[in-house]
Amino acid sequence: MIRATFESITPNDKSSFLVNNFALEKFTAPYHFHPEFELTLITAGTGTRFVGKSIQAYGAGDLVLLGPDLPHCWKSEDIVRGELRSHSILVQFESMFLGPAFFERPELASISELFRRSACGIRFLGDTVADATGMMKSLSREEDRFRRMIALLELLEMLASSRQYELLDTDGTMGLSKPGEQERISIALAYVVENFRDKVVLEKVASAVSMSASAFCKYFKRVTGKTFVETVTDYRIHFAREQLLMSERSMTDIAFDSGFGDLSHFYKVFRRRMKISPLQYRKDFLRKLRHSNG
């Protein structure tokens, strides 16, 4: 069954929330969701981050807050077998980990607003990342349970006061949709995440959500505002753009690795979406890069 995997997160009897350090060859978690908030800091590694319908490249310093039930995964690139090149710090907590209505108190209004925005996924930027990195590293080392709790609240308050951020799943389709709709769209997007670089079979994903292909297409457009084919193309174009900017691979290799059947189709779709050819897109980026390095 195609599915955005449900992840069960269980704090131990020594803490009401979880803080974990991971050092792996690559991030292996599938596209998944859970009812807890999650704050993820990437300290090493590169690849592609999927949050709801958002797809972006990530690297060290990637800091993202996810709201409950927002599907996500980080997929590593440039793997060297045997080397632990993917490092992260994760903080996971339930909305009521400090008791019912705790964050509804007036003194915590800014954190409550932060939680509301996190339904779309929040990527933090600039000085906020530097500040949060030090705080999260200290939090991961703190052994005193009371100081850990205070450190988390201070971290959340700092993030809540920051204006250096961007929303990821900007229309909030995943985080704000009804539970039944969210499950169906999660299944569909899980299939896209795992297959957009290969062959995408509409009938297969429609069957996974117990709908006919035509009914699924109408349903998907109604809920997300885009057709299923447009969404698949979005993923492929986003991936191709990252490859164009972050690698020296040929146009042909990028076209096929992004899920396009042939080079001419890739050029046609890319130009229609980006109003520029893939080759010129890369040249313009490199020119701007050289100019900025002056």
Backbone as CSV, one residue per row, in Angstrom:
resi,resn,N_x,N_y,N_z,CA_x,CA_y,CA_z,C_x,C_y,C_z
1,MET,0.847,-1.201,0.000,0.000,0.000,0.000,0.878,1.245,0.000
2,ILE,0.589,2.208,-0.886,1.270,3.492,-0.911,0.747,4.305,0.255
3,ARG,1.620,4.870,1.026,1.109,5.562,2.207,2.187,6.467,2.810
4,ALA,1.753,7.625,3.314,2.629,8.419,4.155,2.639,7.739,5.514
5,THR,3.758,7.214,5.919,3.853,6.370,7.100,3.557,7.139,8.375
6,PHE,2.726,6.547,9.248,2.495,7.122,10.566,3.651,6.736,11.478
7,GLU,4.223,7.720,12.175,5.331,7.465,13.089,4.857,7.650,14.521
8,SER,5.060,6.628,15.339,4.693,6.703,16.747,5.878,7.218,17.546
9,ILE,5.668,8.293,18.297,6.726,8.907,19.096,6.320,8.828,20.557
10,THR,7.132,8.158,21.373,6.777,7.948,22.772,7.869,8.475,23.686
11,PRO,7.646,9.601,24.361,8.617,10.082,25.341,8.793,9.062,26.463
12,ASN,9.983,9.032,27.064,10.202,8.103,28.176,9.711,8.716,29.472
13,ASP,9.865,7.968,30.565,9.337,8.439,31.846,10.187,9.534,32.479
14,LYS,11.283,9.921,31.810,12.154,10.955,32.341,11.941,12.306,31.663
15,SER,11.105,12.341,30.645,10.901,13.593,29.931,9.548,13.584,29.236
16,SER,8.925,14.765,29.127,7.640,14.890,28.450,7.808,15.226,26.969
17,PHE,9.056,15.385,26.530,9.340,15.614,25.115,10.660,14.935,24.768
18,LEU,10.930,14.807,23.476,12.114,14.085,23.024,13.111,15.022,22.362
19,VAL,14.392,14.789,22.655,15.487,15.464,21.962,16.465,14.385,21.533
20,ASN,16.726,14.286,20.236,17.614,13.242,19.728,18.654,13.823,18.786
21,ASN,19.876,13.271,18.881,20.937,13.540,17.913,21.059,12.337,16.995
22,PHE,21.142,12.573,15.694,21.310,11.488,14.738,22.574,11.725,13.914
23,ALA,23.379,10.677,13.761,24.542,10.697,12.877,24.449,9.432,12.023
24,LEU,24.100,9.606,10.749,23.786,8.477,9.876,24.527,8.602,8.553
25,GLU,24.608,7.476,7.822,25.109,7.547,6.451,24.179,8.418,5.620
26,LYS,22.880,8.214,5.812,21.876,8.997,5.118,20.597,8.978,5.934
27,PHE,19.744,9.956,5.716,18.448,9.968,6.380,17.546,8.962,5.677
28,THR,17.019,8.020,6.445,16.286,6.897,5.859,14.782,6.936,6.124
29,ALA,14.303,7.884,6.917,12.874,7.931,7.235,12.075,8.183,5.963
30,PRO,11.003,7.423,5.736,10.156,7.656,4.562,9.297,8.892,4.762
31,TYR,8.570,9.276,3.760,7.596,10.358,3.867,6.582,9.933,4.924
32,HIS,6.510,10.662,6.041,5.737,10.201,7.182,5.109,11.388,7.923
33,PHE,4.271,11.082,8.884,3.637,12.120,9.692,3.426,11.596,11.108
34,HIS,3.172,12.497,12.046,2.898,12.135,13.435,2.188,13.316,14.094
35,PRO,1.472,13.088,15.180,0.681,14.162,15.808,1.511,15.160,16.602
36,GLU,2.793,14.929,16.755,3.655,15.823,17.527,4.221,16.949,16.655
37,PHE,4.545,18.069,17.272,5.367,19.094,16.636,6.777,18.537,16.488
38,GLU,7.480,19.004,15.468,8.867,18.572,15.282,9.721,19.749,14.834
39,LEU,10.813,19.971,15.558,11.802,20.976,15.184,13.064,20.235,14.772
40,THR,13.475,20.400,13.515,14.617,19.666,12.967,15.709,20.638,12.558
41,LEU,16.925,20.365,13.037,18.105,21.120,12.621,19.066,20.164,11.932
42,ILE,19.402,20.436,10.682,20.403,19.644,9.963,21.767,20.259,10.261
43,THR,22.653,19.473,10.823,23.998,19.973,11.126,25.040,19.492,10.129
44,ALA,24.710,18.490,9.314,25.591,18.027,8.243,24.760,17.233,7.248
45,GLY,25.163,17.303,5.978,24.473,16.540,4.946,23.727,17.433,3.974
46,THR,23.465,16.891,2.792,22.717,17.603,1.758,21.686,16.668,1.147
47,GLY,20.696,17.251,0.494,19.677,16.436,-0.148,18.443,17.264,-0.442
48,THR,17.305,16.604,-0.423,16.036,17.247,-0.740,15.066,17.069,0.415
49,ARG,14.417,18.162,0.814,13.443,18.139,1.890,12.033,18.231,1.308
50,PHE,11.157,17.329,1.780,9.761,17.315,1.367,8.892,17.625,2.589
51,VAL,8.079,18.669,2.481,7.144,19.039,3.555,5.803,19.351,2.911
52,GLY,4.783,18.525,3.173,3.517,18.728,2.500,3.720,18.663,1.005
53,LYS,3.390,19.758,0.309,3.615,19.830,-1.129,4.905,20.573,-1.479
54,SER,5.653,21.000,-0.472,6.894,21.732,-0.710,8.054,20.776,-0.974
55,ILE,8.933,21.165,-1.896,10.163,20.430,-2.155,11.288,21.443,-2.304
56,GLN,12.334,21.294,-1.493,13.476,22.200,-1.522,14.750,21.422,-1.229
57,ALA,15.858,21.953,-1.711,17.160,21.403,-1.319,17.447,21.802,0.122
58,TYR,18.197,20.968,0.839,18.619,21.315,2.190,20.119,21.093,2.340
59,GLY,20.678,21.701,3.353,22.078,21.517,3.699,22.259,21.819,5.168
60,ALA,23.494,21.856,5.613,23.758,22.180,7.011,23.168,23.543,7.340
61,GLY,22.499,23.644,8.490,21.853,24.886,8.887,20.386,24.940,8.518
62,ASP,19.870,23.866,7.926,18.447,23.810,7.608,17.676,23.626,8.913
63,LEU,16.812,24.579,9.238,16.064,24.556,10.498,14.579,24.705,10.190
64,VAL,13.796,23.676,10.546,12.391,23.626,10.155,11.533,23.200,11.339
65,LEU,10.430,23.930,11.545,9.424,23.552,12.534,8.190,23.050,11.794
66,LEU,7.738,21.846,12.151,6.587,21.219,11.515,5.453,21.087,12.516
67,GLY,4.246,21.400,12.076,3.076,21.211,12.904,2.614,19.764,12.899
68,PRO,1.664,19.416,13.753,1.157,18.040,13.832,0.583,17.556,12.504
69,ASP,0.864,16.286,12.213,0.290,15.570,11.064,0.687,16.145,9.719
70,LEU,1.744,16.947,9.654,2.229,17.472,8.379,3.254,16.490,7.816
71,PRO,2.954,15.807,6.711,3.888,14.786,6.182,5.202,15.414,5.751
72,HIS,6.281,14.668,5.939,7.600,15.218,5.652,8.644,14.120,5.552
73,CYS,9.765,14.443,4.933,10.961,13.599,4.985,12.131,14.389,4.421
74,TRP,13.320,13.991,4.813,14.568,14.526,4.281,15.255,13.380,3.540
75,LYS,15.515,13.534,2.245,16.166,12.494,1.457,17.587,12.925,1.129
76,SER,18.545,12.115,1.547,19.953,12.464,1.402,20.446,12.264,-0.025
77,GLU,21.414,13.083,-0.405,22.097,12.936,-1.685,23.587,12.769,-1.412
78,ASP,24.326,12.407,-2.459,25.788,12.292,-2.389,26.238,11.401,-1.239
79,ILE,25.732,10.170,-1.220,26.050,9.240,-0.151,27.414,8.607,-0.374
80,VAL,28.227,8.592,0.642,29.482,7.834,0.644,29.321,6.726,1.663
81,ARG,29.242,5.499,1.184,28.955,4.370,2.061,30.005,4.248,3.163
82,GLY,29.534,4.053,4.374,30.425,3.859,5.512,30.729,5.133,6.275
83,GLU,30.400,6.283,5.679,30.652,7.557,6.353,29.347,8.124,6.908
84,LEU,29.388,8.587,8.146,28.201,9.166,8.788,28.127,10.641,8.412
85,ARG,27.531,10.908,7.240,27.558,12.254,6.682,26.261,13.025,6.877
86,SER,25.241,12.395,7.449,23.957,13.062,7.652,23.705,13.205,9.149
87,HIS,23.780,14.421,9.643,23.645,14.678,11.077,22.468,15.626,11.321
88,SER,21.734,15.374,12.389,20.610,16.247,12.719,20.321,16.214,14.211
89,ILE,19.632,17.256,14.676,19.088,17.302,16.033,17.580,17.471,15.888
90,LEU,16.809,16.613,16.551,15.354,16.651,16.479,14.762,16.888,17.859
91,VAL,13.813,17.802,17.935,13.018,18.020,19.143,11.567,17.725,18.780
92,GLN,10.926,16.821,19.507,9.546,16.422,19.218,8.712,16.505,20.493
93,PHE,7.532,17.108,20.381,6.693,17.291,21.570,5.230,17.393,21.163
94,GLU,4.355,16.965,22.056,2.921,17.083,21.821,2.451,18.502,22.140
95,SER,1.310,18.876,21.596,0.791,20.224,21.840,0.457,20.451,23.312
96,MET,0.141,19.373,24.038,-0.228,19.495,25.452,0.808,18.840,26.358
97,PHE,2.088,18.867,25.929,3.104,18.181,26.734,3.318,18.845,28.094
98,LEU,2.870,20.089,28.241,2.949,20.771,29.538,1.571,20.944,30.165
99,GLY,0.602,20.203,29.643,-0.741,20.247,30.203,-1.731,20.935,29.271
100,PRO,-3.024,20.643,29.434,-4.063,21.249,28.588,-4.068,22.769,28.711
101,ALA,-4.169,23.436,27.571,-4.330,24.898,27.503,-3.115,25.676,28.009
102,PHE,-1.974,25.002,28.227,-0.798,25.707,28.742,-0.388,26.844,27.809
103,PHE,-0.356,26.573,26.520,0.109,27.579,25.573,-0.975,28.587,25.191
104,GLU,-2.149,28.472,25.806,-3.209,29.446,25.573,-3.120,30.617,26.550
105,ARG,-2.205,30.556,27.487,-2.047,31.641,28.445,-1.491,32.885,27.759
106,PRO,-1.891,34.068,28.207,-1.511,35.305,27.509,-0.002,35.504,27.385
107,GLU,0.753,35.042,28.391,2.206,35.200,28.340,2.843,34.384,27.215
108,LEU,2.114,33.408,26.689,2.656,32.508,25.668,1.957,32.697,24.329
109,ALA,1.342,33.848,24.140,0.588,34.097,22.911,1.464,34.000,21.663
110,SER,2.715,34.458,21.767,3.591,34.421,20.588,3.935,32.987,20.194
111,ILE,4.109,32.104,21.191,4.383,30.697,20.886,3.144,30.043,20.291
112,SER,1.983,30.393,20.805,0.735,29.869,20.253,0.589,30.248,18.779
113,GLU,0.972,31.471,18.436,0.923,31.914,17.044,1.955,31.166,16.205
114,LEU,3.126,30.899,16.778,4.147,30.101,16.099,3.601,28.723,15.760
115,PHE,2.908,28.113,16.712,2.322,26.796,16.475,1.287,26.853,15.352
116,ARG,0.517,27.925,15.307,-0.491,28.056,14.251,0.175,28.099,12.875
117,ARG,1.251,28.878,12.760,1.958,28.976,11.477,2.610,27.661,11.087
118,SER,2.976,26.866,12.074,3.707,25.628,11.780,2.859,24.612,11.034
119,ALA,1.541,24.845,10.929,0.693,23.952,10.140,1.156,23.904,8.692
120,CYS,1.837,24.963,8.241,2.364,25.018,6.877,3.829,24.575,6.810
121,GLY,4.458,24.377,7.954,5.893,24.128,7.980,6.632,25.451,7.901
122,ILE,7.586,25.679,8.804,8.322,26.944,8.846,9.814,26.660,8.717
123,ARG,10.444,27.280,7.749,11.902,27.230,7.631,12.471,28.558,8.120
124,PHE,13.379,28.483,9.108,13.962,29.691,9.672,15.237,30.058,8.922
125,LEU,15.557,31.355,8.947,16.643,31.886,8.132,17.570,32.777,8.956
126,GLY,18.696,33.116,8.372,19.583,34.138,8.901,20.090,33.902,10.313
127,ASP,20.118,34.988,11.098,20.653,34.923,12.460,19.838,33.995,13.354
128,THR,18.580,33.819,13.020,17.733,32.923,13.822,18.302,31.515,13.830
129,VAL,18.821,31.062,12.699,19.402,29.714,12.614,20.638,29.612,13.503
130,ALA,21.479,30.626,13.458,22.691,30.613,14.291,22.332,30.579,15.773
131,ASP,21.373,31.394,16.166,20.950,31.423,17.571,20.338,30.084,17.982
132,ALA,19.473,29.561,17.126,18.801,28.302,17.457,19.772,27.131,17.490
133,THR,20.790,27.153,16.637,21.765,26.055,16.606,22.451,25.911,17.951
134,GLY,22.915,27.027,18.512,23.555,26.965,19.823,22.601,26.490,20.901
135,MET,21.357,26.959,20.847,20.370,26.586,21.858,19.991,25.108,21.743
136,MET,19.873,24.606,20.510,19.498,23.205,20.337,20.637,22.272,20.728
137,LYS,21.861,22.661,20.455,22.999,21.842,20.874,23.091,21.799,22.395
138,SER,22.854,22.936,23.036,22.861,22.958,24.504,21.716,22.129,25.065
139,LEU,20.549,22.242,24.444,19.389,21.471,24.872,19.650,19.976,24.763
140,SER,20.312,19.555,23.696,20.572,18.124,23.499,21.578,17.574,24.509
141,ARG,22.386,18.467,25.085,23.378,18.021,26.077,22.881,18.141,27.513
142,GLU,21.826,18.930,27.725,21.333,19.198,29.074,20.744,17.929,29.701
143,GLU,21.185,17.593,30.897,20.704,16.388,31.573,19.664,16.686,32.649
144,ASP,19.670,17.898,33.182,18.697,18.259,34.202,17.329,18.456,33.541
145,ARG,16.324,17.737,34.022,15.023,17.744,33.358,14.331,19.106,33.412
146,PHE,14.441,19.794,34.548,13.802,21.099,34.659,14.458,22.107,33.715
147,ARG,15.792,22.128,33.699,16.490,23.067,32.820,16.238,22.748,31.351
148,ARG,16.044,21.454,31.019,15.704,21.080,29.644,14.357,21.680,29.245
149,MET,13.387,21.622,30.153,12.073,22.169,29.854,12.148,23.681,29.651
150,ILE,12.862,24.369,30.543,13.013,25.822,30.431,13.748,26.177,29.130
151,ALA,14.777,25.379,28.796,15.546,25.631,27.573,14.665,25.500,26.332
152,LEU,13.754,24.530,26.343,12.853,24.364,25.200,11.907,25.559,25.089
153,LEU,11.356,26.013,26.199,10.463,27.179,26.167,11.201,28.428,25.673
154,GLU,12.443,28.596,26.105,13.229,29.742,25.650,13.503,29.645,24.147
155,LEU,13.774,28.431,23.682,13.997,28.213,22.253,12.739,28.555,21.450
156,LEU,11.591,28.077,21.918,10.338,28.350,21.224,10.005,29.841,21.230
157,GLU,10.267,30.513,22.334,10.012,31.946,22.418,10.916,32.710,21.452
158,MET,12.181,32.292,21.338,13.092,32.943,20.401,12.600,32.769,18.970
159,LEU,12.180,31.549,18.616,11.674,31.299,17.270,10.387,32.074,17.018
160,ALA,9.549,32.173,18.036,8.268,32.874,17.891,8.470,34.367,17.638
161,SER,9.542,34.929,18.169,9.789,36.362,18.016,10.529,36.692,16.721
162,SER,11.026,35.661,16.024,11.799,35.883,14.803,10.893,36.222,13.628
163,ARG,11.383,37.101,12.758,10.709,37.384,11.495,11.544,36.871,10.317
164,GLN,12.563,36.106,10.639,13.422,35.529,9.606,12.957,34.101,9.326
165,TYR,11.937,33.984,8.501,11.413,32.648,8.204,10.637,32.683,6.904
166,GLU,10.363,31.499,6.380,9.461,31.346,5.244,8.558,30.155,5.503
167,LEU,7.327,30.245,5.013,6.398,29.129,5.105,6.645,28.193,3.928
168,LEU,6.540,26.889,4.164,6.888,25.902,3.151,5.684,25.445,2.335
169,ASP,4.733,24.792,2.966,3.513,24.373,2.274,2.560,25.558,2.335
170,THR,2.803,26.556,1.477,2.279,27.895,1.693,0.758,28.001,1.711
171,ASP,0.063,27.107,0.997,-1.394,27.199,1.034,-1.992,26.411,2.192
172,GLY,-1.131,25.730,2.951,-1.603,25.008,4.128,-2.493,23.825,3.825
173,THR,-2.430,23.319,2.603,-3.317,22.222,2.201,-3.204,21.033,3.133
174,MET,-1.968,20.665,3.485,-1.770,19.462,4.282,-2.095,19.698,5.749
175,GLY,-1.524,20.752,6.320,-1.692,20.961,7.756,-3.070,21.425,8.168
176,LEU,-3.817,22.062,7.260,-5.091,22.653,7.636,-6.300,21.910,7.086
177,SER,-6.074,20.871,6.285,-7.193,20.140,5.711,-7.844,19.228,6.745
178,LYS,-9.048,18.773,6.437,-9.768,17.880,7.330,-9.038,16.545,7.422
179,PRO,-9.158,15.825,8.570,-8.420,14.563,8.746,-8.609,13.571,7.610
180,GLY,-9.844,13.382,7.139,-10.075,12.428,6.060,-9.406,12.846,4.772
181,GLU,-9.505,14.144,4.438,-8.853,14.655,3.244,-7.342,14.591,3.385
182,GLN,-6.856,14.902,4.581,-5.416,14.898,4.831,-4.826,13.518,4.598
183,GLU,-5.531,12.488,5.033,-5.014,11.137,4.857,-4.919,10.769,3.384
184,ARG,-5.972,11.083,2.626,-5.957,10.746,1.202,-4.872,11.504,0.447
185,ILE,-4.746,12.809,0.716,-3.737,13.599,0.029,-2.338,13.173,0.461
186,SER,-2.186,12.780,1.730,-0.886,12.285,2.206,-0.469,11.032,1.441
187,ILE,-1.413,10.149,1.216,-1.128,8.930,0.460,-0.687,9.280,-0.955
188,ALA,-1.425,10.211,-1.572,-1.091,10.607,-2.940,0.289,11.248,-3.016
189,LEU,0.578,12.161,-2.085,1.872,12.839,-2.114,3.011,11.900,-1.754
190,ALA,2.748,10.935,-0.889,3.778,9.937,-0.572,4.174,9.180,-1.826
191,TYR,3.185,8.864,-2.635,3.476,8.171,-3.890,4.311,9.064,-4.814
192,VAL,3.949,10.342,-4.904,4.694,11.262,-5.766,6.132,11.409,-5.286
193,VAL,6.310,11.599,-3.978,7.651,11.760,-3.411,8.545,10.575,-3.759
194,GLU,7.981,9.380,-3.685,8.786,8.181,-3.919,8.950,7.846,-5.399
195,ASN,8.117,8.429,-6.269,8.098,7.965,-7.662,8.241,9.041,-8.727
196,PHE,8.287,10.333,-8.369,8.265,11.350,-9.413,9.486,11.286,-10.322
197,ARG,10.594,10.703,-9.856,11.778,10.590,-10.696,11.698,9.375,-11.611
198,ASP,10.660,8.587,-11.439,10.439,7.424,-12.287,9.070,7.558,-12.951
199,LYS,8.409,6.445,-13.190,7.100,6.470,-13.821,6.012,6.634,-12.769
200,VAL,5.131,7.598,-12.973,4.001,7.842,-12.072,2.744,7.276,-12.725
201,VAL,2.098,6.366,-12.025,0.918,5.693,-12.566,-0.319,6.196,-11.827
202,LEU,-1.139,6.961,-12.518,-2.325,7.558,-11.915,-3.247,6.504,-11.323
203,GLU,-3.475,5.426,-12.057,-4.382,4.387,-11.600,-3.911,3.766,-10.289
204,LYS,-2.618,3.689,-10.106,-2.086,3.072,-8.891,-2.366,3.932,-7.662
205,VAL,-2.127,5.226,-7.761,-2.371,6.089,-6.608,-3.868,6.250,-6.362
206,ALA,-4.672,6.281,-7.429,-6.126,6.358,-7.254,-6.648,5.129,-6.539
207,SER,-6.131,3.959,-6.902,-6.534,2.716,-6.251,-6.148,2.723,-4.781
208,ALA,-5.001,3.336,-4.458,-4.528,3.361,-3.073,-5.458,4.159,-2.161
209,VAL,-6.194,5.114,-2.735,-7.139,5.897,-1.936,-8.576,5.456,-2.214
210,SER,-8.720,4.294,-2.832,-10.034,3.672,-3.083,-10.951,4.560,-3.911
211,MET,-10.391,5.119,-4.986,-11.175,5.957,-5.894,-10.853,5.564,-7.327
212,SER,-11.760,5.887,-8.244,-11.451,5.725,-9.657,-10.487,6.830,-10.065
213,ALA,-9.808,6.658,-11.174,-8.833,7.651,-11.622,-9.496,9.007,-11.857
214,SER,-10.659,9.011,-12.505,-11.327,10.286,-12.802,-11.819,10.966,-11.531
215,ALA,-12.375,10.184,-10.605,-12.854,10.758,-9.341,-11.690,11.302,-8.525
216,PHE,-10.578,10.582,-8.522,-9.408,11.033,-7.776,-8.886,12.352,-8.342
217,CYS,-8.813,12.469,-9.660,-8.308,13.694,-10.273,-9.156,14.897,-9.888
218,LYS,-10.475,14.742,-9.894,-11.368,15.827,-9.499,-11.195,16.158,-8.023
219,TYR,-11.070,15.120,-7.204,-10.907,15.305,-5.757,-9.586,16.020,-5.458
220,PHE,-8.510,15.580,-6.087,-7.190,16.151,-5.851,-7.180,17.631,-6.230
221,LYS,-7.786,17.973,-7.354,-7.828,19.372,-7.799,-8.656,20.212,-6.820
222,ARG,-9.756,19.672,-6.342,-10.607,20.426,-5.415,-9.885,20.721,-4.110
223,VAL,-9.150,19.744,-3.581,-8.498,19.898,-2.284,-7.225,20.726,-2.380
224,THR,-6.430,20.504,-3.407,-5.104,21.139,-3.484,-5.075,22.373,-4.364
225,GLY,-6.059,22.531,-5.242,-6.042,23.662,-6.154,-5.223,23.424,-7.401
226,LYS,-4.614,22.248,-7.515,-3.826,21.882,-8.691,-4.216,20.483,-9.144
227,THR,-3.998,20.216,-10.433,-4.245,18.864,-10.899,-3.122,17.954,-10.416
228,PHE,-3.386,16.648,-10.432,-2.354,15.695,-10.022,-1.157,15.772,-10.957
229,VAL,-1.411,15.914,-12.250,-0.316,16.003,-13.223,0.514,17.258,-12.977
230,GLU,-0.134,18.384,-12.676,0.606,19.616,-12.370,1.480,19.437,-11.139
231,THR,0.979,18.727,-10.143,1.749,18.503,-8.917,2.978,17.646,-9.192
232,VAL,2.812,16.585,-9.966,3.954,15.744,-10.333,4.985,16.580,-11.089
233,THR,4.520,17.411,-12.015,5.432,18.263,-12.778,6.148,19.253,-11.867
234,ASP,5.442,19.792,-10.874,6.072,20.695,-9.903,7.265,20.027,-9.235
235,TYR,7.065,18.796,-8.774,8.145,18.069,-8.109,9.315,17.869,-9.064
236,ARG,9.027,17.508,-10.292,10.095,17.255,-11.254,10.860,18.523,-11.595
237,ILE,10.139,19.639,-11.765,10.807,20.898,-12.078,11.635,21.383,-10.893
238,HIS,11.106,21.280,-9.683,11.861,21.675,-8.491,13.149,20.865,-8.393
239,PHE,13.043,19.558,-8.594,14.224,18.704,-8.500,15.228,19.072,-9.590
240,ALA,14.752,19.298,-10.807,15.645,19.664,-11.908,16.347,20.987,-11.625
241,ARG,15.614,21.953,-11.074,16.224,23.245,-10.752,17.367,23.081,-9.756
242,GLU,17.154,22.268,-8.728,18.212,22.053,-7.740,19.429,21.394,-8.379
243,GLN,19.186,20.446,-9.273,20.296,19.780,-9.950,21.047,20.749,-10.862
244,LEU,20.329,21.624,-11.524,20.962,22.608,-12.403,21.864,23.556,-11.623
245,LEU,21.423,23.934,-10.429,22.171,24.911,-9.642,23.261,24.297,-8.788
246,MET,23.060,23.057,-8.350,23.969,22.462,-7.371,24.920,21.428,-7.961
247,SER,24.823,21.158,-9.265,25.688,20.151,-9.872,26.146,20.609,-11.249
248,GLU,27.070,19.858,-11.834,27.543,20.132,-13.191,27.066,19.047,-14.154
249,ARG,26.033,18.346,-13.786,25.529,17.260,-14.612,24.970,17.793,-15.930
250,SER,24.957,16.939,-16.933,24.471,17.340,-18.250,22.963,17.519,-18.239
251,MET,22.454,18.259,-19.235,21.016,18.469,-19.363,20.287,17.137,-19.526
252,THR,20.885,16.234,-20.298,20.251,14.933,-20.534,20.126,14.145,-19.245
253,ASP,21.203,14.097,-18.463,21.177,13.354,-17.195,20.141,13.943,-16.249
254,ILE,20.091,15.261,-16.161,19.144,15.915,-15.258,17.712,15.658,-15.721
255,ALA,17.479,15.729,-17.026,16.136,15.511,-17.561,15.612,14.133,-17.181
256,PHE,16.414,13.102,-17.432,15.950,11.749,-17.143,15.885,11.480,-15.646
257,ASP,16.836,12.012,-14.882,16.847,11.765,-13.443,15.709,12.504,-12.746
258,SER,15.152,13.529,-13.384,14.036,14.280,-12.809,12.685,13.699,-13.194
259,GLY,12.697,12.651,-14.010,11.452,11.974,-14.356,10.877,12.339,-15.708
260,PHE,11.607,13.145,-16.508,11.120,13.493,-17.838,11.539,12.417,-18.839
261,GLY,10.645,12.090,-19.729,10.893,10.979,-20.648,11.954,11.234,-21.681
262,ASP,12.128,12.489,-22.067,13.157,12.810,-23.065,13.581,14.263,-22.896
263,LEU,14.688,14.620,-23.520,15.287,15.933,-23.332,14.406,17.044,-23.898
264,SER,13.809,16.823,-25.060,12.989,17.870,-25.671,11.763,18.186,-24.814
265,HIS,11.164,17.151,-24.208,10.015,17.373,-23.336,10.431,18.152,-22.093
266,PHE,11.596,17.835,-21.553,12.130,18.552,-20.395,12.298,20.029,-20.723
267,TYR,12.924,20.345,-21.865,13.129,21.727,-22.258,11.802,22.455,-22.419
268,LYS,10.834,21.796,-23.034,9.536,22.405,-23.287,8.810,22.742,-21.988
269,VAL,8.773,21.769,-21.053,8.070,21.972,-19.790,8.805,23.004,-18.927
270,PHE,10.128,22.905,-18.877,10.916,23.831,-18.065,10.727,25.261,-18.555
271,ARG,10.798,25.470,-19.873,10.644,26.816,-20.420,9.237,27.358,-20.155
272,ARG,8.225,26.485,-20.251,6.858,26.923,-20.001,6.668,27.343,-18.553
273,ARG,7.298,26.614,-17.625,7.150,26.920,-16.201,8.036,28.088,-15.769
274,MET,9.272,28.110,-16.222,10.259,29.063,-15.715,10.494,30.260,-16.632
275,LYS,9.899,30.234,-17.844,10.058,31.314,-18.815,11.508,31.489,-19.250
276,ILE,12.271,30.409,-19.182,13.681,30.421,-19.550,14.109,28.982,-19.782
277,SER,15.116,28.757,-20.604,15.574,27.393,-20.848,16.392,26.883,-19.669
278,PRO,16.498,25.561,-19.485,17.317,25.018,-18.388,18.769,25.475,-18.464
279,LEU,19.323,25.486,-19.670,20.719,25.879,-19.821,20.925,27.336,-19.436
280,GLN,20.017,28.214,-19.874,20.134,29.627,-19.538,19.894,29.850,-18.043
281,TYR,19.023,29.062,-17.451,18.761,29.134,-16.011,20.056,28.896,-15.239
282,ARG,20.816,27.876,-15.648,22.099,27.579,-14.999,23.109,28.690,-15.257
283,LYS,23.203,29.177,-16.486,24.173,30.215,-16.831,23.898,31.498,-16.044
284,ASP,22.622,31.862,-15.932,22.276,33.073,-15.182,22.657,32.946,-13.718
285,PHE,22.441,31.775,-13.138,22.793,31.550,-11.742,24.301,31.660,-11.537
286,LEU,25.068,31.028,-12.427,26.525,31.057,-12.294,27.063,32.472,-12.470
287,ARG,26.451,33.230,-13.363,26.883,34.612,-13.561,26.615,35.448,-12.308
288,LYS,25.442,35.285,-11.731,25.112,36.008,-10.499,26.027,35.581,-9.354
289,LEU,26.378,34.288,-9.321,27.257,33.784,-8.273,28.635,34.397,-8.378
290,ARG,29.159,34.456,-9.609,30.482,35.072,-9.817,30.450,36.550,-9.457
291,HIS,29.348,37.215,-9.812,29.234,38.647,-9.515,29.185,38.898,-8.004
292,SER,28.446,38.034,-7.278,28.331,38.218,-5.820,29.642,37.940,-5.115
293,ASN,30.483,37.068,-5.709,31.788,36.751,-5.099,32.862,37.744,-5.515
294,GLY,32.443,38.630,-6.449,33.213,39.774,-6.895,34.653,39.643,-7.092
